[in-house]
């Protein structure tokens, strides 16, 4: 198989970046985040792209970056929370070891705080996070080979479960 050793999906606040870096270190590979790749290529933050160019422009950039990374990146890859909403991206994910980091509302809200820098959290943060979780959780579950609950757990514990799952060992 070519492509990432693991692809992490989930809501904002699920711990994709924190855990992704730890999983990559445990596997001895690199870590990449598709939002960071978009920012690097455009010279703009995701928030600025949303404000200046609109969500549709961001999603087009994201779709291209995800497709390229799935085809060529060999480390651990973290996708932005909304990347899986694209049908073409979901189709590409079918060939990869996708791990859904599931987070509940309370933990997600605690982890994202007031949503600074998160364009989809304008207004009532708790209500918006709940709406996004309700809309996206079935999609995350649909693309995932493994689901790992993150609520109330330390990153090292989550990392160990993911690595064990990827290696086919009981967690």
HUSULZI-V927855 format. One record per pair of residues at least 24 apart in sequence whose C-alpha atoms are under 7 Angstrom apart, sorted by the first residue. I is the first residue (numbers start at 0). J is the second residue. D is the distance in whole Angstrom. If there is no record, write none. Layout:
i:j:d
I:J:D
I:J:D
This chain:
i:j:d
1:70:7
1:71:7
2:69:5
2:70:5
2:71:5
2:72:5
2:73:5
3:69:6
3:72:5
3:73:4
3:74:5
3:75:6
3:76:6
4:73:6
4:74:5
4:75:6
4:96:7
5:75:5
5:76:6
5:96:5
5:97:6
5:98:7
6:75:6
6:76:5
6:77:6
6:96:6
6:97:5
6:98:6
7:76:6
7:77:5
7:78:6
7:97:6
7:98:5
7:99:6
7:100:7
8:77:6
8:78:6
8:80:7
8:98:6
8:99:5
8:100:6
8:139:7
9:80:6
9:99:5
9:100:5
9:101:6
9:139:6
10:80:5
10:132:7
11:80:6
11:107:7
12:107:5
12:110:5
12:111:5
13:100:6
13:101:6
13:102:5
13:107:6
13:149:7
15:77:6
16:77:7
18:154:6
18:158:6
19:75:6
19:77:7
21:158:6
22:158:5
22:162:7
23:74:7
23:75:6
28:74:5
29:74:5
29:75:6
30:74:6
30:75:5
30:76:6
31:75:6
31:76:5
31:77:6
32:76:6
32:77:5
32:78:6
33:64:7
33:65:6
33:77:6
33:78:5
33:79:6
34:79:6
37:61:7
37:64:7
46:116:6
46:117:6
46:118:5
49:118:7
62:88:7
83:138:7
83:139:7
89:142:6
92:142:7
93:142:7
96:144:6
97:142:7
97:143:5
97:144:5
97:145:7
98:143:5
98:144:6
98:145:5
98:146:6
99:139:6
99:140:7
99:143:6
99:145:6
99:146:5
99:147:6
100:146:6
100:147:5
100:148:6
100:149:6
101:146:7
101:147:6
101:148:5
101:149:6
102:148:6
102:149:5
102:150:6
103:150:6
104:128:7
104:129:6
106:150:6
